[in-house]
Amino acid sequence: MTKEIAVVTGASSGIGAATAKLLAKNGYHVIAAARRLDLLNEVAKASPDIEVVELDVTDEKSVAALAKKLEGQPVSVLVNNAGGAFDGDQVTSADPEMWLKTYDVNVVGSVRMVKALVPHMKAFGRGHIVLISSTAGHIVYENGGSYTSAKHGETALAKTLRLELSGEPIRVTEVAPGMVKTDEFAIKRYKDEARAAKVYEGVANPLTADDIAEAVRWSVMLPHHFNVDSLILRPLAQAAQHKVHRVL
């Protein structure tokens, strides 16, 4: 293996798939990792430099198997993209199991991946950890407690890692998107296509998965002394979480 390796979790669709394709296009050998092999195989058709690996970031054995597979290889980038929102309930009517699921996928899953791959980066001599967080990691809103809490945790994880890895040749970047229209995110959250569609109703140009992928590509391909701590990305129509210009 002569090309540097970028590992992208949650790469079967949306931001993860777009990031895997763009990094492969820009010279990386990409490990596209996710649970759904059928979708991963479709992503891999975009480039011979995309290698498919089945991965569940909530399963310690699954993460360990990936780490073992990559031993001795030039792992230089980890994009912790696996995550999601799974409910839209108020705290007083929430299902605690949904909170556990949301935290495990978004935060603990990222911790598992960091623990598994930082030794590979140290062995290679440098690395870059990118956490795909959210503007929900910087401000809360009603009916989003499980997701905003998890994303605040992921933001805190990025900041903590940056302190703890000080002196190591490993960069840490948080990419925090606002409104991004993908095929699955809102539908997974609300389990209702009509309700999901209302999230983007009247917004002419929400961000796309390709937009976020470009932010990742830019940050990881900067000179290594240049660390992007945090990127908050919103469409022009979204001035804040609670203020979105809609043309109805």
N, C-alpha and C positions, 0 to 999 in steps of 0.2 A: 504494500500500500504506500504510494508516494503522495497522494493527495491528502490534505488534512480532512479530518472527519468531523462532521457536524451532526449531532444527534438531535432530532426534533420529535418531541412527544406529542401525542394527539394529532398525528400527521395524516389521519385518514380523511379529513375534510376541513373546510373552512380555513382559518388562519394557519393551522399546522400544515395542511396540504400546500397552500400557496407558498409558505416559507420553505418547505422542502424543495419545491420546484425551483424557486428563485436562487437558493443557495447552491443547488446542483448546477444551475446555469452559470453561476459565478465561480466555479472552480472547486467546490467542495465535493467530497464523497459523502452523501447524506444517508444516515440511518433514519429511515422514516418508520417511526414506532407508534403502534396503537393496537387496540384490541381487534379491530375489524379488518381482517386480512383481505377480504374481497375488495373493500374500498382502497386499501393500501396498494393493492396490485394495480388498480386503475391509476393511482397517483404515480406509481413507478414507471408507467408507460411514457411519462414525459421525458425521462432521461435515463441513460445507462448508469449514471452516477447516483441513482436512488436505489438503495437497498432496503428491502422490506423486512421488518422484525416485529413479530407479535409481542406486545407489551401491555401489561396492566400496571399502572403506577401505584395502585392500591395494594399490590401483591408483592411482598418482599422477595419471594422466590423468583418471580418474573423479572424484577429489577436486577437481582443478583445474576441471573442467567445472561442478561444483556451485558452486564459489567464483565463477566467472565469471557464472553464472546469477543469483547473489545480489548482484552489484555494485550499489552505490547504494541497497540496500534496508536497512530497519531491523532488522538481525540483532542480537538482544540475548541469546539463550540458545543454547548448544551443549550437548547431552547426548550425551556419548561413551558409548554403550551397546553398540555392536557389539563382540562378543568371544565368548568361549566356551572350553570345555575339550574336548580331543579325544583324550585317552587317560587311562588309569588305571594306568600302568606304573611299576615301580620304576626308579630312575635307571640301575641297572646293566643293565637290559634294555630301556631306552627307545630309541625311534627318534628320532634327532636332528632329522629332518624335522618331526616332530610338535612339537618344542620351537620350531623356527623358525616354524612356522605359528601356534602359540599366541602367541608373542611378537609376531609381525607384526600379527595381528588385534587383540590387546588393547592393546599398547603403541605400536608404530610407527603403527598406524592412528589412534590418538588424537593422536599427534604430527602426522601429516599434516593432520588436521582442525583442530587448534589453529592450525597455521601458516597454513592457508587462510582461517580465519574471524576470527582476532584482528584483522586489519586492518579488516574490516567493522565489528567492535565499536568499534574506536577511532574510525572515521569516524562511527558513530552517536552516540558519546559515552559509552557504557557497555556492559557486557556481563557475562555469567555463564557460566563453563565448569563443567559438572558431569561428573565422571568416575564411571561406575558400576564400582567396583572389587569387592572381596569381602573377607570376613573372612580369606580365603586370602591377602590382601595384608598381613596383620598377624601371622599365625601359620602355620607349615607343618604338614604331616601326611604320613604315608607314602603312597606311590603317587600322589602329586599334584604331583610336582616341577615338571613343565612349567607347570602352571596356577598353583601358588603362586609360582613364580619370576616369571611374567609379571605376576601381580597385585601382587606386591611392587614390580615395576617401575612399575606404574601408580600405586601409592601414592606412590612416590618422584617420579613425574612431577607429581602434584598438588602435592606439597610444593615442588618446584623451581619450578613455574610461579608459585606464590604469592609466592615470593621475587623471581623475575625480573620479575613484573608489579607489584611494589610501586610505588605512585605512579600507576599507571594505574587508570582507573575500571572495572576488570574483576575480578569476584569468581571465586574458585576453590573448588569444593566436591567432596569425595570422598564418595560414598555407597557404603558397604561392607556389602552384605547377607550374612547367613549362609544358613541353609537356606531356599531359596525353591522352591516346587514350581511348575514351569511344564511345558508340554507337551513341550518339546524338549531342555532342557539336559542332563539325565542320559542321555537316549537317545543324543544326539550324542556324549557322552563315552564311553559304554560299549558302544554299538552292540548293545545287548541289553536288551529291554524288561524281562525278569525281574530282571536285575541293577540296572537303573535304578530299578525299583519298590522294591527293598530299601533304597535311600537314604532313602525316606520311610516305610518300614514301621513301623507302630505310633505314628507321630507324628500326634496328633490335628489339630493346626492349624499346619502349616508356614506360613511367610509366602507371600504370593501376589504376582503381578506388580502387582496394584493397590496393595498395601501399599507397594511400592518407589516406584511412581509418585506416591503421595501424599507420600512423603518428598522427592522431587524437586520437586513442586509447591510444597510448603511452603518449601523452601530458596530457590527462585528468586523467590517472591512476597513474601518479607520485604523491609522497607525496605532500600534499596541500601547503606546504611552498615553493615548487619548481615551479616557473612560467616560462614557455617557452614563451618568448616574440614573437618570430617569427621563423618560419621554412621555408626556401627556398628549395624546392625539385625539382630536375631535373633528367632526365635519364642520364646515363653516356654519351650518344651520344650527348647531348645538352650542350655544353660548355657555351653558352650564348644565348640570344634570337635570335641573328643573325648568330650564328655559330653552325650548327648541322652536325654531321658526318653521311653521307648517303652512303650506298653501293648500287649502281645502276647498 
